[in-house]
Amino acid sequence: MEHSTKDHAALAQDFNKDEDRVDWHDETLWFIRQKRDKAAHQIPEWEALREAASQIKNNVLSNLYDYLLQFEKNAIANGIEVHWAADADEHNQIVHRLINEANVVRMVKSKSMLTEECGLNEYLAKHGIEVIDSDLGERIVQLAEEPPSHIVLPCIHKKKEEIGEIFHQHLGIDAGISDPQFLTETARQHLREIFLTRKVALTGVNFAVAETGEFVVCTNEGNADMGAHLADVHIASMGIEKLIPERKHLGVFLRLLTRSATGQPITTYSSHFKKPREGKKIHIILVDNGRTVQLGRKDFRNSLKCIRCAACMNTCPVYRRSGGHSYHTAIAGPIGSILAPNLDMEKYADLPFASTLCGSCSNVCPVKIDIHEQLYKWRQVLVKNGYAPAAKKAGMQVMTWTLSSPGLYHTAGKVGRWVIKYAPFAVNNKLNPWYKQRDMPASPEWSFSEWYKQNRQQ
Amino acid sequence: MKVGLFVPCYVDQFYPDAAIATLRLLEKLGVDVGYPPKQTCCGQPMANSGFEHLAAGCNELFIKNFAEFDYIVAPSGSCVLHIRDHLHDDKNPKAAESISHKIYELTAFLTDVLKVKTLNARFPHRVGIHQSCHGQRGLHISSMTELVSPEFSKPESLLNMVQDIELIHLGRKDECCGFGGTFCVTEEAVSVKMGKDRVADHLAHGAEYITGVDMSCLMHMEGILNRQGSKVKVIHIAEILNAG
């Protein structure tokens, strides 16, 4: 994945240079938010379902150690090989080793945000392994050499005309085609050959059941199944927080997942993988990569309840108008902004500030993560750890002195209003980011406190 | 019942009419209102920027100014939410906690404490309601489109008591306007785009006025309306409830 040195505000400003595109992006994702609302409102017990999911995940986080061992034991009993990876590097090395052991140099991979987080494709490319992403959206951004901009809809930032152009360049179709059905069929034919020839397939994991040692992979395209069923070796990468205690709990999560994500009642394919077929292999890699550190942060641990539905992105008014790439991390949007600082505070110090704290994310979250409250708390942590720009720090100190002293406050207020009224050039200029696209408020003759003194305290 | 009027700093300085209307409205409804003259700010600008630890002076001052009142009322959802959720004072934790329970946003105070059923007000205009996020999602003064729950709105129920007012419907009922405190300058591009989109929704549905419980959101939208040369005005809900 490409890493930019610009922060969210700068990348968002770039995105906003094309206002029509921002409108299109906003409306596309708002449409999905509306579909989510319709789906949720058809379930009278929706809020109870969210609460149940939240409680189940809280239980998982509080007993993660036991559930992991239970899952490992049952998975091994089923004939699955289980691997443990402390971080991204270890995960990538394990995958590489398994590919080498299978004696191949090519792999097909269905959607896994964990492998994005670990930078697996780049790692394997450096070692001469070719990876083809089989999710349609991911295949498109892979051909465009871009990271996904959304965890459920990886290429939601691209218009169909642009996808036609990418397919023209890479898959040999005529120029100027933008018919979605034609483009989808093109991808289908292209991927068919991949599925038939790859001996190793990697998938993500949506839910791993401790009770049975099985795991569930949800896709709408069936691409995880095509890859895994046709390969000799199936590698499943999962974050350790993907566990649920019992199979019956799927009844809660599968009802919530796609309704929250796209407004569908359920994913087209919710495939259970329990044991390898005769002569085939299944490997599971359990990945920590900072999750146990987050688990130890009292205020942020419940971010690990996330089931990656992306409802918080679709509803986020900032995400819709800044695009997924402005978050410069594998998982964008509100949830990404509370997960990323755990991995690297310095690099992602800007993300918790890329929010108005409107709270819509927390309201749509199917597992009730208090996302906006964690954004607020991350701001405090980041500032305390020294990741606030110096100018902001100085400004805040002045503001604090002023607002802690009634005398200073009234003088400052008077001066401020006087400046706006009699010396507007001092604020109405390009150094003032408010004024760039907004007028300053009119400056009243009196403040309320002056009016009150005059009219009520004589 | 003695009520302390808390006027947020930017309302005090830039929108005194909203504060005057709040005072007069409360008095009209028979409330004994006091205004502690040494008040400044709730401390939210620092806290939302990650500098909560610098807000101790503001917190102390707030407690000093308002501890004596039975209730504290402010014409702002955002400042009230901040006090409710984040006011603390290590030297005086009990006073801080007591204040966080007795502070009310104006419309919630009118519907929940005073239980206002009628108002003597007239405002013959087409009005769009802006749902300020902190009042709505933070203080729950109205239902939220994300949740599967019964619909209600304290501000709207009060506006419906105003004679000759026409409330318009919006395409997006409760989307954030993009003000967001310091967000409005640190994320200028997105903030303005969000504001433009909110304003456009009101304009498309024929609003003459945009109202709400938070002057900060309205100030942001006013800045955009004025830049566009629009004749549509923003007005604090207290001014409508006290009109005529």
Interface residues (C-beta under 8 A of the other chain):
Chain A: H8 A9 A12 Q13 F15 N16 E19 V22 D26 W30 D37 A40 H41 I43 P44 W46 E47 T315 P317 V318 R321 S322 P352 F353 A354 S355 T356 L357 C358 G359 S360 S362 N363 V364 Y376 R379 Q380 L382 V383 K384 A388 K392 K393 M396 Q397 M399 T400 W401 T402 L403 S404 S405 P406 Y409 G413 G416 R417 P433 W434 K436 Q437 R438 D439 M440 P441 A442 S443 P444 W446 S447 F448 S449 W451 Y452 K453 R456 Q457
Chain B: V7 C9 V11 D12 Q13 F14 Y15 P16 D17 A19 I20 L23 Y35 P37 K38 Q39 T40 C41 G43 P45 M46 A47 N48 S49 G50 F51 E52 H53 L54 A55 G57 C58 E60 L61 C133 H134 R137 G138 M144 T145 E146 L147 V148 S149 R172 E175 C176 G178 F179 G180 G181 F183 C184 V185 T186 E187 E188 A189 V190 S191 V192 K193 M194 G195 D197 M219 H220 E222 G223 I224 N226 R227
